[in-house]
Amino acid sequence: MKTVRGSCNLRISYERKADGITVKRAVSSDEEVYVPDKVEGIPVVRIDDYAFSSEGPVSSGGEEICFLGKPGAGEPDNAGIKSIFIPETVRAFGSYVFYNCLALREIELYDTFDSWGGSVFMNCLDLHDIRLNMTEGPEKTLVRIALE
């Protein structure tokens, strides 16, 4: 597994596809998680089904990379994630991406996605702040999130 400096401690299993990187699995022991906009110079364009889920079926396989932020982090299990920041490059979210992320309180993302899976925030019972950075217009994005 390749290790690089990052803004947080995050281990990602990913798959290279024609349009960019698909995050298959992401785990962290940090409270604040920053999904990278690129992995090995390739844009991160999709976060797959159950990628951050603390339970449930998990897609894995592919290549792995570990981003190291603060030293002394515990074992990554996503149980303590309170904030997640998603880059503008992400165009698609699978289903149940944050399933059972019980500590998740806030997420920041962009309106640049054109695919939104089902029950993306299922059982994120403490989630109360969704910050949406608008770049294209509210129509498509707000409807998708509101239906959640």
C-alpha positions in Angstrom: 0.0 0.0 0.0 1.3 3.4 -1.0 1.5 6.1 1.8 1.5 9.8 1.1 1.0 13.0 3.2 -2.5 14.2 3.5 -4.8 16.6 5.4 -6.1 13.7 7.5 -5.6 10.0 8.2 -7.5 8.2 5.5 -7.0 4.7 4.0 -8.7 4.4 0.6 -9.3 1.3 -1.6 -9.9 2.5 -5.1 -10.3 1.5 -8.7 -9.0 3.3 -11.8 -11.7 3.8 -14.4 -11.7 5.6 -17.8 -13.2 8.7 -16.2 -11.2 8.8 -13.0 -10.9 7.2 -9.6 -13.8 5.3 -7.9 -13.4 5.2 -4.1 -14.5 1.6 -3.1 -13.8 1.9 0.6 -12.5 4.7 2.8 -11.7 4.4 6.5 -10.4 6.9 9.1 -9.9 7.3 12.8 -10.1 11.1 12.5 -13.1 13.2 13.4 -12.6 15.4 10.3 -12.1 13.7 6.9 -11.1 15.3 3.7 -11.6 13.1 0.6 -8.8 13.9 -1.8 -9.6 15.5 -5.1 -7.0 13.3 -6.8 -5.3 10.0 -6.2 -1.9 9.6 -7.9 -2.8 12.6 -10.1 -6.1 11.2 -11.3 -9.4 12.9 -10.2 -11.7 11.2 -7.7 -15.0 11.1 -9.5 -17.1 8.5 -7.7 -17.7 7.3 -4.1 -19.1 3.8 -4.3 -21.8 2.0 -2.4 -21.2 1.7 1.4 -17.7 3.3 1.0 -17.8 5.0 4.4 -20.2 2.7 6.0 -19.3 1.4 9.5 -21.5 -1.6 8.8 -23.0 -3.4 5.9 -21.6 -4.9 2.7 -18.4 -3.2 1.7 -16.9 -3.0 -1.7 -13.2 -3.5 -1.5 -10.4 -4.7 -3.8 -8.4 -2.7 -6.2 -5.5 -0.5 -5.2 -4.9 1.0 -1.8 -3.4 4.3 -0.7 -3.0 5.7 2.8 -3.0 9.4 3.4 -1.2 10.4 6.6 -2.2 13.5 8.5 -1.8 13.7 12.2 0.5 11.2 13.9 -0.8 8.8 16.6 -4.2 8.0 15.1 -6.0 4.9 16.3 -7.3 2.0 14.3 -9.5 3.3 11.4 -13.1 2.3 11.7 -15.1 5.4 10.8 -17.0 5.3 14.1 -15.7 8.7 15.2 -16.1 10.7 11.9 -18.0 13.9 12.6 -17.2 15.9 9.5 -16.6 14.9 5.9 -15.5 17.2 3.1 -16.1 16.0 -0.5 -14.2 17.6 -3.4 -15.7 19.3 -6.4 -14.3 16.5 -8.6 -16.8 13.9 -7.3 -19.6 13.4 -9.9 -21.4 10.3 -8.5 -22.4 8.9 -5.1 -23.4 5.2 -4.8 -26.1 4.0 -2.4 -25.7 3.9 1.4 -22.3 5.7 1.1 -22.4 6.8 4.8 -24.6 4.0 6.1 -24.5 3.9 9.9 -22.0 6.7 10.3 -23.6 7.5 13.6 -21.3 10.3 14.7 -21.4 12.1 11.4 -22.7 15.7 12.1 -21.8 17.6 9.0 -20.8 17.2 5.4 -19.6 19.6 2.8 -20.0 18.9 -0.9 -20.4 20.5 -4.3 -23.4 20.5 -6.7 -21.2 19.0 -9.4 -22.5 15.5 -9.1 -25.0 14.0 -11.6 -25.6 10.7 -9.9 -27.0 10.3 -6.3 -27.6 6.8 -5.0 -30.4 5.7 -2.7 -30.2 6.2 1.1 -26.8 7.9 1.0 -27.2 9.1 4.6 -29.1 6.1 6.0 -28.9 6.0 9.8 -26.8 9.1 10.0 -28.9 10.1 13.0 -26.7 13.0 14.1 -26.3 14.6 10.7 -27.7 18.2 10.9 -25.5 20.3 8.6 -25.2 19.7 4.9 -23.2 22.5 3.2 -23.7 22.6 -0.5 -21.3 24.7 -2.5 -23.2 25.9 -5.6 -21.4 26.0 -8.9 -24.1 25.1 -11.5 -27.5 26.0 -10.1 -29.8 24.6 -7.5 -32.3 22.7 -9.6 -30.8 19.2 -10.0 -28.8 19.0 -6.8 -31.2 20.3 -4.2 -33.9 18.0 -5.5 -31.7 14.9 -5.2 -30.7 15.8 -1.6 -34.2 16.8 -0.6 -35.5 13.4 -1.8 -33.0 11.7 0.6 
